[in-house]
Every structure is written in C-alpha cells, then in structure tokens.
Amino acid sequence: MTIRLIGFPFSGIVLRVIICLKELGIPYELDPPASYKSLRDEDYKANKHPFAKIPVLFDGDFKITESRAICRYLVSKYQGKYNDTILIPNDVHKAGLVDQFISYEFSYYDPPLSKLLYQEKVVKSLNRDQDPEVIKQAREELAKVLDVFEKLLEGKEYLNGEYSLADIFLCPNSYYVYDAGHSDLWDNRPNVKNWWNRLYNRDAIKKSFEETKSFWENNPKF
Amino acid sequence: MAIKLIGFAQSPTTRRVVLVLNELGIPYELESVTEIQTIKTEEFITKKHPFGKVPVLCDGDHVVNESRAICRYLVSKYQKDSKTVLYPDDVHKASLVEQYISYELSYYDPPLSKVLYQEIYAKRRGEPTDEAVVKQSLEELSKTLDIYEKILKGKEYLNGEYSLADLFHIPCAHIIYSATSHKDIFDSRPHVKQWIERLQNRDAYKKTYAE
C-alpha cells in the first residue's frame, strides 16, 4: 500500500516531508485537505492530528504526525531501500552532529525566518499591513545566524559536510523568504550562497518546488 | 575519561541532559558555568558552541551541543548498557516517541517558556513582567494540556511506556511547580496531574533535583 501524505504542497512544513520522500525515492500519494479551515473539524482532530495541523502521514494503518518526526520515521524505515541516499548517517557520532544541526534550525534559524515568512506571506493574505520594525529586527537576527553558518560551512558542501536531514529541514521556508525580497541575506555570504545554490539545485528540491507552482496554478483559490 | 557536561547547573536545558545521564546511569562531571562571559569567548565559540550557548557535552574528543541533540546522542550510544529504555528499538514505536518529542517542541515549550521568561528571568533582569503575555501564554498552554489530557487517557506516559518524550517535558514543568503559582494548569487536569506525579516519582528525577 502506498504512503499517503495529507497536506498542501505549498506549505513549507509539508515540503520538508515531500523533499524527504523524493530524496529517498519513496512512492507516495499527496492528499490535500479541502481547506485550512477543514483542519479544525472535530473529525480531523480526532482521526488525523489533535492539534489540527498538517502534515499527517499514513503508512498502511500506521499514522504519524509532525514533519520532523515523519521525516525521521521515513529515514529509519526506508533509507537505503529505494536508493543510496543517506539523510541520517549510521555512525553515532556523525548522527549526533546531524541532530545538533537540526537543533540549530529550530533554536536559532527558524524563529527569525518564521517572523519574516509571516510578514511577507501571511500578513498580506489577511489584508493587514506589514510591520517594518518586525521585519528589520528579524532580518538582523537571521543575519547573525547566517554569519555563524558562514563559518560552519567553510570548506563544507552541506551543514554536516555531507547532505543530511538538517539541510532539508530549513530549505522550504528559506526559499519563500529568499524569494520575497530577502535573497541578499544568503547571497552576501559566499559559503552560504554556495550552499543555498547547491541545495536549491538538487533534483528532489527542484521538483518539489515545481509541483508547488503547479498546485498554485491549478488551485487559485488557495 | 568521564563525560563532561558544561552548563548552568539549574537551567532547564542542562537538567534535561542530567535527567538522561541519571536515567541511563552514566557517570559524568558537571562543569558549572558561573559567568556568562565564559561561553561567549572566541575559544568557546570555536571549540564548543558556535552560538555561545550551553549545555555542551564532551565525550572524550567528541563534542555535542544543544540539549535535545545531546540527549539523543547519549541514548544512541549508551542505552544498550542500561536497563532503562528511553527510545524503543521498534521503528513504529520510536517514531511515535519522535512525534511526542515534536509536540513538546511545537506546542508545549513555546508558551511555557514565555511564562517562565516573564515570571522568572525577566524579574532577574529587572524587567517588568508583561502580564498580557503571561495570560495569553497560559491560555495557549491550557489548550495544549487539554489535548494532552485526552492523549494520556488510559496511558501512564505519552507513548504508553516512559520515553525521552516524557523526559523532555520535565525541566520546565519542574520550574512551574517549584517557582511559580501556576501548577494548577497541570493539577486541574487529572490525567496530566497523574502523569506529572509519575514523572516526579522516578529515581532519576529525585536524583536530578536533589543535586
């Protein structure tokens, strides 16, 4: 039975899972909900996600929620099964460093990135004005994080040397913020710029964003 | 060579790691940070933590930072030498533990950290407490704990058996109980209350908080 992924292909959080599925060569079906509002239905909360969120993944009868947990599950179960791509190394020390970079993403990178994403994408859709002070502060905070990444990426192609789940987790929302007028934050730092271009040109990532564009074109109501 | 843990002895992030060390019976030395400047030096940033943070764990030559990553590393490497299972071998059970670890990160820690910041850390810095933030954060945390109340029905722990997911919730909950007037947010929900009591009765909990 094919894996079923519930979520919108344009959501940065769902894209983490889509990229992971594609990188590992795992066949799957995408099942977008009717709307964001439908996530708050009692039936959805009872049978899919108690916090009314996406993504949700079904692997046969087995259900799992939360993008980072879903990706770790896919790696544990399917890494090496369909192709040679390694997203979490088997060596305990190397895997520990991937976990460390995953933690940098949610502790230091994601907070300012999410603020920028909210200002650039969500605020407009709610017919509200952007807050320039929030944007300025978030840019400054993200710039400091990217300064650290610039040093960490010295002599490396990816955060932990080889490509890993840590690079995937921060990719989707970075793309949206990059594309919304903040590309200078990445492009002004040579190691970060090279890393970003390398990521963005991976087949799985390119294809995932192409599918997002396709979805927008076919579903303008979103 | 014993494992060395560098951190602020009483911080919730350091205690998260100490809980795992105690659960798995791993000997370690705590190098207590007393001056924040010591973790902001060029040397610390280059060799220990590029963001100038603690805790940091040194296992021989191997350095790992970020409390949750350190905990995962300790479990991967040392659980097999212990009777305590913090992370199941079965891939389906393990991924449900990961799911609950993500709930802690996404829905529990953000509002709880805001409450702790306002009630404890802001005061230490001489900043005024923003009561509106406390109120909103407690409301958000209440919604999360309403969901936990359902998840814990008929279960002793989030995933049935005790795991790293339950452990991750302990440090901030401990501060709510010991240093604020908000423990009713847990105690008013019977399954949540029993879960917290079960956590507080574990030997590793008692050892960690006696120190």
Interface residues (C-beta under 8 A of the other chain):
Chain A: P50 F51 F62 I64 T65 E66 S67 R68 A69 I70 R72 Y73 S76 K77 V92 H93 A95 G96 L97 D99 Q100 I102 S103 Y104 F106 S107 Y108 V145 V148 K151 L152
Chain B: P50 F51 H62 V64 N65 E66 S67 R68 A69 R72 Y73 S76 K77 V91 H92 A94 S95 L96 E98 Q99 I101 S102 Y103 L105 S106 Y107 T144 I147 K150 I151
